[in-house]
Amino acid sequence: MITVRGLARQFTVRKQTVDAVRGIDFDVAAGELVGFLGPNGAGKTTTLRMLTTLLRPTGGSATIGGCDLLTDPEGVRRRIGYVAQGGSTWPESRVGEEIELQARLYGLPPAEARRRGALLAEQLDLAGLDQRPTKTLSGGQRRRLDIALGLVHEPALFFLDEPTTGLDPQSRANLWDHVRRLRAERGVTVFLTTHYLDEADALCDRILVTDHGRIVATGTPDELKAQVAGDSVTVGVADRAAETADIARRLPGAHEITVVADTVRFRVPRGDAALPELLRALDGRQIAMTSVTVNRPTLDDVFLSLTGRSLRDDEAVPPAVEAAHAA
């Protein structure tokens, strides 16, 4: 459904050349739900804008739904649906008017436009809202309306750019259910960008991890997490943290052992198996433990191991990169 080879995009910002996307390669099969994961400034939105014909690549090639991105952009647009970060509705328009107008722009007759609009409104929990101005909708309702607009022409491939940014937890979970149903009930291929770890983990069959304009890893969520060597164990002690760290070093396969104040952290292949041995050793030396947690590897651990920084880092995006991605 998507084939990308060497796709690249440069910008010139304040006489400075910025490589927003640096020659990426990937494929997406029909029916897949694929996540494009990375921090702000990693090139996610720039890539999506190229794949949806809104931004011309400066290098590489791509085939979208069987159509060449550079030589047949109109064919690409016929075959895809796209929901941008900021939404696309006019505040004064009514919900029903927005959906019908979008359908008519794709050449559907009025009766068919109304039929599809009513069906999507029912499927996306928008029934009964057709006379409501879009400015009166909640955040979750507006995002579901955006999805309806992207689906009204029944595309086989659907692009979602950070669809749940700014939504409350309940609205996010509701939108996740709708996205899952798109693939399960309609067979739609979904390609979404996100910087939410839980979103990628919960929704995606496969994840592409990007950083600084390059894809640094790809795989299912479980495959990516398996790259991280072991479970994370965090032990709090009243004192004698250094001695606790020495005990941890004797556990089979223990590594990445750190001590911060009265907390000892380390990794072991099986945290559940190592914990009883650790507790016996602490008890034998009469070291008082105040807390203990065992965590399986997360996607954030994956990104940290690949790039040396966390997806949760609140690093400022360099101004030139931020301007380039907004261009």
N, C-alpha and C positions, 0 to 999 in steps of 0.2 A: 504493500500500500504506500509506503514511503521508502525511497532509496536516496541517500545523501552521500556524496563523495567530495571531499575537499572543500566543503562550503565555508566561505570566509566573507568577512565584512570589515572594511576599514572605514574610519571616519577621520576627517581633519577638523580639529577643534582648537581654536586659538593658535593656529599655525603648528599644531602638534598632531602627529599621526597616531591614531588609537586603533589597535587591533582588537575590536570587540568580539569577533569570532574568528578563530585561527585554524581553519582547515579541518572541519570535523567530518567524520564518517559514521553513519549508522543506518540501520534498516528497521522498519516497523511492518510486521505482517498484518494481514487483514484480520480483524477481530481482536487485536491486542489492545490492552489498556496500558499505555506506556507513560511513565512520569519522567520529566526533565527537571532534575533536582540540582539546586545550587544556591549560593548566597546572592544577595543583591550585588549587581555589577558583574555577574559571572557570564553574561551573554545570553541568558534564557529568552528574554523578550525579543532581543535582536534576532535570534535564530527563528523564533516563532513568526516574527514579522516577515522574514525572508520566505519562509515556507508557505505563508498565506498570501504572497505576492504584494505585500505592502511595502517591501523594501528590497531593492535589487542587490543581489550579491555582488561583491567585487572579485570573487573567485569561486571555483568549484561548480558543481552541478547538482541537480536534484530532480527526481521524478516523483510526482504526487498523484496518486490515483491513476497512474498510467500516462499522465501528461507531463511534458517537460516544463520545468519551472520557468526557464528563460524564453523558450520559443512558443509556448502555449499557455500563458498565464490565464487567459480566459477559460480554457478548459479546466485548469486547476480550480478556479473560483466556482465553476459549476458543480464541482464534485466535493467541495468542502463546506463545513460550517465553522464559524469562528466566533468565539466570545473573548473580547479584549478585557484587559484589567479594569478599565474605567467604565465599562458599560456603553450602551449605544442608544438609549431611549431618550425621546424628547419629553421634558418634564410636563408639558401641558397636554400631551397626547393621551388618549385613553388606551388602556391595555389592548382591547380588541382591535383598535385602529392600528396600533403598532404592528401587531402580528399580521393583520391582513395586508398592510402596506408592504411589509417585508416579502410576503408571499407573491404579491403582484409584481414587485421588482424582479423576482425570479421568473416571471412570465406565466404564473398560474392564473387561470380564469377566476373571476370573483367568487363563484359558488365553491370551487375547490379550495380557494384561499380561506374562506370562512369555515369550511369543513375541517381542514387541517388545523386551523386556529383553535376551533372548539375542542378537537381531539387532544392537542398539546396542552391546552388549558386544563383539561381533565387530568391528564397524566402528570402534570407538573404542579398540581394543587393550586391552580389559578382560576378554577371554575367560579363563576359568579363575580369575578373582578373585571369583566370586560369593559364596563363603563367607568371604571375608576381611573382618574388621571395618574400617570406613572409616578408623579412626584409624591403621591400619598401612600405609596407602597413601602413596606418595610424593606430592610436591606436584603433579607432572604428572598422576599417576593421579587424584588428587582433582579436579583441574580437568576432566579428561575425564569423570569421573563426574558432575560438575555439569552438563556439556553433555548427557550422556545423560538426566539428569532433566528438562532443559529441552526435550528432543526426543521424549520417550516418547509424547506425545499427537499427534505429527506436525503441529506448527504450521507455518503458511506464513510466519510472521515470527518472527525470533529476535533477542532483545536480549542483548548481551554487555557487561557493565560491567567494563572493564579486566581482561580474562580472563587475561592472562599476568603480572600483577604478582607479583613474588616468585619467579618460576620461573627456573631456570638456562637458559642459552642453548639447550641441546639440547631441553629440554622446551618452550621457547617455539617453536622451529622446528617441533617435532612437532605442537604445537597449531595452529600456522598451517596446516599441511597438512590437518588435520581440518576447520578452518573453510572452507578453499577447497573441500574436497570436499562440504561441506554444500550450497553453492550449485551446484557443478558437477553433482552426482549427484542431489540432491533438489530443486533449484530453490528452495531456501529463501532468502528475503530476509533479509539480516543487517545489523543496525545495532549497531555497537560503539563504545564509548568507549575512548579510550586517550590516554596522554600520551607514549607511545613513538613517536618519529618514524619509526624503521625499520619498526615494525609497521604504521603507517598507510600508508607508502609501499609496502610489500610486499603488503599484503592488499587495499586498498580501490580500488574503481572510482572513487569520488568521496569527497571530504573536506569536512566542514563545520568551519571553524576558529572557535572561540569564545573570547572573552576578556571577563571582567567581566560575564558574563550575556548577552552579545550575540554573534550570529554576525557575524564581521568579514570572512569570505571563504568562497567555495565553489567547487569545481571538481575536476577530476582532479588527481592528484599532479603530472603534467607541466604542466597548465595553471597551477597555483598557482606552481610553480617558474619558469615562464616570465615571471611578473610581476616577478621579481627581475632587475634590469638587468645581465646579464653574469655571466661566470665570475669567481671569486675567485682572484687570483694572489698568492702570498706568496714573497718573495725575501729570503734571508738573505745578508748581505755581511760581510766581515771588518771593514771600516770604510767611510767615505764613503756612509753611508746617505742623506744629504740629496741628494747628487749622483745616486744611484740613483733617488730619487724624481723628480728633474727629468727623467731619461731616461724614466721611466714616464709622466710627463705628456705626452710627445710621441707616445706610442703612440695610434693612432686609437681614439677612443671611450673612452679611459681616464678613470676617475672614482673617487671615494671613496678617494683616495690618502692613506694614513697612514704615519707613521714611528714605530716604537717601538724604541728602542735601535738594534740593528743589523738590524732587520727592516722591510721595506717591504711594505705590502699595498695592493692596488688591484683594481678591477674593469675588465674589458674585455669587449666583446661576444663575442669568440672567444678564449679563453685559448690554445688550441692554435696558432692563427694568429699571436698576438702574441708567443709565447715565442721563436721564432727571431730576430725583430727585436730583442727585448730582449737576448738573449744576445750578438748581434753588437755591439750598442751598448756593453754592459758590457766585452766583450773589447777593443773599440776604445779604450776609456778605461783599460784595464788595471785594472778594478775586480774584485777577487777575490770570486766568489760562493761561498757555503758551502752553500746549499740553495735549492731552488725547488719549489713545489707549485702545481698548478692544480686547482681544485675546481669542479665544476658546482654550481649553486644547490641548496640543500637546503630541506626544509620548515622547518627552524629559521630559515634566511635569510628565508623567506616571513613567518614570524611576527614576526621582528625588524623587517622592513620595514613591516608592518602596524601594529604596536603599539609599536615602540620598545624592546621587550625580547625576550629569547630564551626559547623554550620550555624551555631547559635552565637558566634562572635558578633558583637555589635561594632565591627570595624566600619569606619567611614569609607564609603566608596570614593575613590579619587575623583576630584571634580571633573577632570577631562573624560573619564569613563562614564560618569553619571550623565554628563551632557551628551555624550555619544549615544548612549542607550536611549535617551529621550528624544534624540534627533529624528 
